[in-house]
Amino acid sequence: MSAPTTTAVSQVDVHDPRVDPPPEGWAAFRARCLPPVWDYELLRREAWLAKNPPVLAVVREGTAIVGALSAMVCRSWGAADFGPLATGRLRPRWAEVYLPLLSGHPACVFDDGFTGRRAAIREFERTLRAYAGPGLLGVIYRAMNPGLVPALEGRARVTREIDPTTVLVNRYSTVDEWAGSLAPDVRRYLNPDVATEAAFGRTDLDPHELAVLLNAHRARQDERAWAGGQRSRIGGLHLDTRSPVASAYLDALVRRPDVLTRTYRAGDGRLLGFSVLLDRKTGCALHHWAALPSAAGGRKGLYVDGYARCVAHLIAEGRPELTAGRAMLPEKTALGLGTRGLFSVAVPRPVLGR
């Protein structure tokens, strides 16, 4: 990635994907710097099908896009309607710079060579404050990489380290080499007697079937996180502003040529599990994994084979790393994944833009 190296920022514009056309130059910037979830059509579907719709802030230097932030302007945790219109500017609300569908990746990204990050962040806050109106209470930057923290910190801003994301650095020449590093009680779940199929750009899947399985899986993870005490941290579930993953979103996602979807099915055709892998030259990301629990007829340890297949792709394509999100940390550690630190920064309204 390349970009201008001066620190001047000409402007920050906020776009509502539901009603605004894609920003000029967005497709090229997205392809160069961002994973597929930033595709404008996916952002549009996510916004229409979310309780707290995201908006896209684009940072330009001259006419060139040098950065982007995805922000949800949130009304409440218990909102019932989806894709709400931007009304009630006096009503208290807050903004979250966050990728709820890819929480281990920051929703604030700049070109590598761009050095005006701090100024760009302040300009973003001023622009968002004007866009959201006087009811905006502040901004929470969730799940930021350590390299972004210096540009976000400042007087009266609260910074806290949160649960890390998981990452497997590609140091392997074969899948067997990786599998040989696993404990025997983990390896025994490899190559289960289950029908599996994988392909890029799949058009043979029922997105409703995928969404039902995925949302049930996420609900079980949430219950597990509550039991583990994660609700007490910035970014924890007591501040959960996510919406269920919609079938229309998954339908568009799995059809993409850079998205590898694997399914596992029982002999009667019932879906036992599936994975969605985002594939880029800079690395792979396990975007979604979901499976039936064994108590409901699923296969115990099916995720081990799911990860093995992702690792096989990682090695075969020579990608530098595989990221796999923030949940199931003990299980992922047993699969050889390490961690990468993440931080959240809370900025109250009086210091926005300062």
N, C-alpha and C positions, 0 to 999 in steps of 0.2 A: 504494500500500500504506500502511496505517496501523496503528499499534500503540500501546500504552501507552508513556509516555516515562520512567517511573521505572526505577531500576536494580535493584530487588529481584527475585530469581528465586525462585519458590516451589518448583519441583521440576524434575528431569529424569528422564524415564522411558525405559527401553530396551525396545523391542518387537522380537520375532523374527517377521518377516512369515510364516514358514512355519507357525507354530502360534498366533500371537496375532491377535485381531481388530484391525481398524484403530483407531487412537486416536480418541477422540471429538473431533470437529472437524477431523479430518485432511483430509477431502476439500475443505473450504472453504479451509483454509490452503494446500493444494497448488495449487488452482486460482488463488489470488491471488498466490502468491509463487514457484512452482516450475514447471519444465518437466515435460512428460508422463512422463518416465522415473521420477519420484517417485510416480506412481500406485501405490496400495498393491497392486493385483493384479500389476502389472509387477514391483514389488519382491518379491512372493511368488514369482513364477516365476523371477526372477533368483536368489533365495536357494536355491531347491530345485535349481537347475541350475548352481550355482557350487561350485568347490573350496574357496573361502573365503567362505561366505555372509555377506551384509551384514545388519546389524541397524539399526534405525531408532531414534535417540534424539530425543525430542520435548521441547522446552523450553517450559515454561508459566509464565505470570505470572498467578496466580490460576487461573481455568479456561481462559484464552485461550492458544492456541498462538502463541508469538512467535518460534520458531526450530526448526530441525531439523538433525540431522547423520546422515549415512549412514556407517557404519563396518564394515569387514570385520575380523573377529578371525581372524588368519591363523595357520595351523599350519606351513606350509612352502611352498616354491616348487614342489616336485615332487609335491604331493599327487595321488593317483590317484582317490579317491572324491569324489563330488559330494553336496552337501547334508549334510555330516557332522553328527552329533548333537553337542550341547554337552557333551562328556565330557572327562575328563583335565584338570581345572582346574589341576593342578600342573605340567602339561607346559608348557615355555616356548612362548610365543606373543607376538604383537604385534598392534596394531590399526592400521588405515589408514583415515583419514577421506578417502574417495576415491570418485569415480564412475567405475568402470573402463569403463563404456560411453559416458561423455560426459566425457572427461578434461579438456576445456578449461573446464569449469564446476566451481565448488567444491562439495564435498559438505557444506558448512556454510553455512546460509542463515538470515538473521534478517529480521524485518520492518524496514522502513526506519526507522521511528521508535523502535525499541527501542535504548536506550542502555546496557543492562546486559550487553553482549557478553562482556567479560572475565570477569565473575563467572559468567556462564552457561557459558563454556568450562571454567572450573575445576570447576564443579559437574558438568558432563558427564564430565570426567576421573575425578572421584571415583566417580560412578555406574558408569561403564564398568569401572573397576578392581574394584569390588565384583561386577559382573556377570561379568567374565571370570575372576576368581579370582587367586590368588597367582602363577600362572604368567605373568601379563601383564608383559612386559618394558618396554613403553612404547607411545606413540602417534606415528604419523607423519601429519601433515596434508599431503596432497599437493594440488598445483595450486590454491592459495588465491589469491583476488584480493588486490591490494595493500591494499585497505581493511580486510581481515580481519587482516592481520599484527600490528598493534598489540595486538589482543586475544589473540593467540596467543603473542607473544614473552614472554620473561622469563628469569630466571636459570637457567643450565644448559640452555637450550633452543637448538637449533641451527637457524638460519634460512638458507635458500639460495635464490637465484633460479634457476628452472629454465627449460626451453624455453617460450617464450610460446605463447599461443593466437592464432589468426588471426581477424581481424574486418574486415568491410567495412561502413563507415558509409554509410548511404543518403543520398548527396548528389546523386542522379541523378533526372531527370524522365522519362527513357525508357531502355529497354535499349540502344538504339542509341548513346545518349550514353556509357554504360558501355563498350560494345563498341568505340567509337571511341577509347577511351583505351588499348586493348590494342595490343601490337606486332603487325605483320602476320603474323609466324610463329606467333602464338597465335590470331589471328582466323581463320586458315584452317581451324581445326578446328570452327568454329561450323556448325550446321545440317548434320550429317553425313547421308548417305543411309541412315538406320537407322530402323526403326519404333520409335516411342516412345509411351508412354501414361502418364498420371499422374492420380491421383485421391486424395481423402481417404477414409479408412475402407475400404481395399480388401479385398475378400473373394475375389478371383479369383486370388490368388497362391499358389504352392507354397512354404511357409516353409522346407522342407528345401532346395529349390533356392536360395533366398536365403542360407541359412546356409552352404552349401557354398562359394558364391562369396565371401561376406563373410569367412569365416575364412581362406580361401586368400589373399585380398587383405591381411588383417591380418598373416598370416605373412610375406608379402613385405615389408611395411612394417617389421616387426620386424628382418628380416635387413638391410634398408637402414639402420635406425637403429644396429644393431650395427656395421656397417661405418663409420658416421659418428662413432663414439666416444661415443654418448649413454649407453652403459652405465655411465659413470663418475659420473653425476649422481644426486642424490636424485630419485626418480621415473623413473630410467632403467630399461632393460630387464633389468639384472642383478638388480633387485628386483621383477621383473614378477610380480604375484600375480593377474593377470586369468585368467579362464576363457574358453573358446571361447563365442561367441554361439550360444545354442541356438535351434533352429527353433521350439520352443514359445513362446519369448520373442518372436521376430520375428512369429509368427502373431498374438499379442495386440497387439503394437505397431502393425503396419500397419493393423489394423482400427479404430484410434482415429479419431474425427472431427477431431482436431487434428493429425493426422500425414499429410503428403502424400508418397506413394510414387510414384516415377517408374521405369519399367522401359524398357530398350532391348533389342530382340530382332533376331536375324538373320532372313533370309527363311524359314529352316526352323524358326523358333520358339525357337531356342536363346537363352538369356539371356546377353546381352553385358555388361550392367551395370545397376545400379540405385542410386537415392539415396533416403534417408529424411530428410525435412525436418520438423522440429518447428516448429509455427507458433503464436506468441503475439503479443499486441499489443505486448509489450515487446521483441520481436525474434524473428528466426528462427534456428534452429540446424541446420546440416547434420549430422545425427546419424550417418548412415552413407553412405559411398560405396564401391562395389566394382565392379570391372570385370575382364573377362578380359584378360590381357596379350596384346599383338599376336602374340607367339610361339605362343600357344595358340588363335589364331583371333579374337582381339579386335580392336577398332578403336583405332588409335593416337590419343591425344588426345581420347578420348570424354569424359573428365572436363571438358574445356573447355565442351562443350555442356551437360553436367550442371550446371555452375556458372552458366552463362548462364540456364538455366531457373529456378534458384533466385533469381537476381538479378531476373528478370522478375517473379516472385511478390513479392519484397521491395518492388519499386517499385509494382506494381499495388495491393498492400494497404497501402502506406504504413508499413511496419515500419521502425523506426529503424536496425536493423543486422542483419547476418548473421554469425554466428560459425561457424567451420569447423574447429575442432580444432587439434591441434598437429603433425600429420604433414604431409609434402609442402610444407614452408615455401617453397622456391624456386618451385615451381609456383604456389602461391597468391599469392605476391608478384607474379608475372607477371600474375595476374588482377586486380591492384589491391587485394588485401587487405593491411591493415596488421597490426600485432601488439599484443597486450595482455599485460603482464607477469604472470607467475604465480610463486608462491613455495611452497616446502615447508618445514615446521617439524617437527623431530624432538624429542620430549619423552620422556626416559627415566623409568622408573618412580619413582625417588626424588623427582622434582619434579612428578609428576602431581597436579593439583588445587591447586598452589601458585603 
